[in-house]
Amino acid sequence: MDIQLIKELKERYAITFTDVDLLEQAFTHSSYVNEHRNLHLSDNERLEFLGDAVLELLVSQYLYREYPSLPEGKLTKMRAAIVREDTLAIFAKECQFDQYIRLGRGEENSGGRKRSALLCDLFEAFLGALYLDQGTETVLEFIKKVIFPKVAAGAFSHEMDHKTKLQEVLQKSGDVLIDYRLLKEEGPAHERIFWIEVYVEGKLIGTGQGKSKKLAEQNAAENALKDLQG
């Protein structure tokens, strides 16, 4: 196990694993296991499954308590924004987990260490391992340091509502036609980037990009709002 990772977890988050094998498994990608079959290692996929469930429960509980006036639909959207792939990948990088994941040569050479899906899985696998090693409270303390401050600062409260907000701003004086158009898409299948333009009554008011059409539409709406309100 990487000594530096153990040191960082202790210094930054006051976490010391009792079962270091669990921590090692959380940072072991299937590609590494496939290239080292003689070592009889386990990859992090089962831990990822568990961590995903633990994270969703704790985030749901936090949102339910912190936002008592929000209806179920908006709570669901906010939770989705927090636990989605690209967000968790960012958390993994901020925790510097990307430096310690064990990858096979092929995965390493193809840029796997930077891939959002892989980093998201790694973050969830770490939570699963931490849950098995020390229980729900320790996982909660960790995400209180990593995730909840950003939620409290408003990083997610409007992110999923840019399109709705743009519609409200534009339709104050009556109905208008808002149209999101796909301009182009680029990149390999696992790192696709979509470019979207948003028009109102045929006039271009904003452009955006994202790793899905929905994210690109949200980004286009966000940029349109900045221009309109700036």
N, C-alpha and C positions, 0 to 999 in steps of 0.2 A: 504494500500500500504506500502511496506517495506521502512521505512525511510532511511535506510542505502543506498539502491539503489538510491533514490532521491539525497542523499548527494553525492554519488560517481559520478553520472552523472554531477552534478553541478561542483564538484571540478576537475574532470579529463577532462571533455569535454565542460564545460561551457553551459550545457544544463539544462533548467528548463521547465518542461512540464506545459502548460497552462491547459490542460485537463488531469488530473492525471488518470482518468478512462481509457483513451486510453493506457497509459503506463501499467496500471494494466492488461488490456486485452492482451497486447503483451506478458506478462509474465505468462499467464494462459493457461496451456495445456488442451486439451480436456478431458484427464483422470481426471483432477481436477474438471472440470465442471460436468462430469458424476457422481462424488461422492458427489457433493454439489448442487444437482438440486434445493433444496429449496432456494438457494441464487440467482437464476436466472442470473448466470454469462454468459459471452460470451468468447469462447476460441479464440486463436490467429490465426486460420487458414485463415480467410479472410484478416487479416492484413499481413500475410505471403505472400499471393497472390499478394497484392499490393506492398509490399516491394521488392519482387523479381523483379518486373517490373521496379521499380524506380532504384534499384541497377544496373540492366543490362543496363539501359539507361545511367546512370552516368559513369559507367565503360567504356562503349562503347565510350562515348564522350571524356573521358580522354585519352584512347588509341588512338583514331583518331587524337587528337591534339598532343600528345606526341611522336607518332611514325609515322610521315608523310610519311616515305619511305616504311613502311611495307604494303604488299599486303593484300587484304581482308581475304584470307585464314589464314594467320598467325595472323592477328588481332583476328579472330574468335577463333583460338586455344588458344591464350593468355587470351582472355576474359573467355573462358570455364574453364581454369585453375584457374582463380581468383574467379569465382562465383560458383565453384563446391562445393558439399556437405562437403567434409572433410576440405577444405580451410575455408569455412564460419564457420564451427564448431570450428576451431582453433581461428578465430577472436572472436567468442562468448566467448570462455574460456579466451582469453587475456583481454577481457573487463569485465571478471568475471560475465558475465550474467548467467552462469550455477549455480551460488550460489542462484539466486533469482527466477528461474522459479518455478511456483507452479504446482506440480504434484500430481496425485492420488496415493494412497498407493501402488497399484499394479505396476504402472509405476516406482515409486521410488524404490521399492524393487527389481525390475528386472534390475536396473542400468540405467534407462532412463536418469538420469542427466548427464551421460557420453556418451550417444548415439549420434553419429555424425549427424544423420538425424534430431533428435529432436533439437539439438543445432543450426544446420543450419536453421531450420524453425524459431527458436526463434530469431536468428539474423535478418532474413528477416522481421519477424513480428515487431521487434523493429523499423526497418527502415520505415516500413509502418505506424506505429503509429507516428513516428517523422515527416514523410511527411505530414500526415493529421493535425498534431498539429502545425507545423511551416513552412512547405513548402520545396521545393527542395533545396534551398540554405543552409538551416540548415543541411539537410541530406548530402549535398556535403561537408560541413565543417567537419562533423563527419567522413566521409570516407576519407577525406584528412588526418586526423590524424591517422586513424586505418589501412587503406588499401593502399593508394597510396604511402606512403614511402617505403613499401616493394616492390611494383611494380618498383618504381624508382631505388631501390637497386639491382634489377635484380632477385628477388626471383621467378619470373614466366617466364622470357623471354626465358629460356632454358628448363624449366621443361617439356614442352610438346614435346621437340625436341631431347630428349636423344637417342631415337631409330634412328632418322634421322642422328644425329651426329655420332653415332656409325657406321652406314652404310657408311657414308662418309669416316670415318677414315679407316675402314677395306677394302674399295673398291678403295683406292687410286691407287693401282697397278693392278686393274682389278676386275672383278666380283668374289665374293665369296658367298657361301651359308651360310646365317645367319638364325638360327632356334631357335624359342622360344618354350620351352616345359614346360607344366604344371607338376610340381613335386608333389604337394599335395595341398589340401585345408582343412582348419580346422575351427572350431567354429560354433556357431548357425547361422541361415540364416541371421539375421539382423546384425551380426558382423563377417561375413565370412572373412577369411584371405587366400589369394592365394599365393603360392610359385612358382616362375618361374625360370627356368635355360635358359641361352642363350648360344648357341653353334655356332661356326664358323667352317665350314668344319668338323663337327663332334667332335670338341674339345670344352670342357666346358670353357667359359671365364668369366662368371658372374652369380650370383644368386640375386634374389630380391623378395620382398614380397609387398603386397598391398591389399586394400579392394575390388579390382576388378582385373580381369586378365590384363586389360590394364594398371592399375597403377603398378601392379607387373612387367609387361614387361618393363615399363619405369624405374622402380627401378633397375631391372637387367641390363638394358642398361647403366644406370648411374654408377652402380658399376663396370661394365666391362670397361667403359671409364676411371674411376679412376685408375684401375689396369694398363690399357694400357699406360696411360699418366703419371703414378706415377713412 
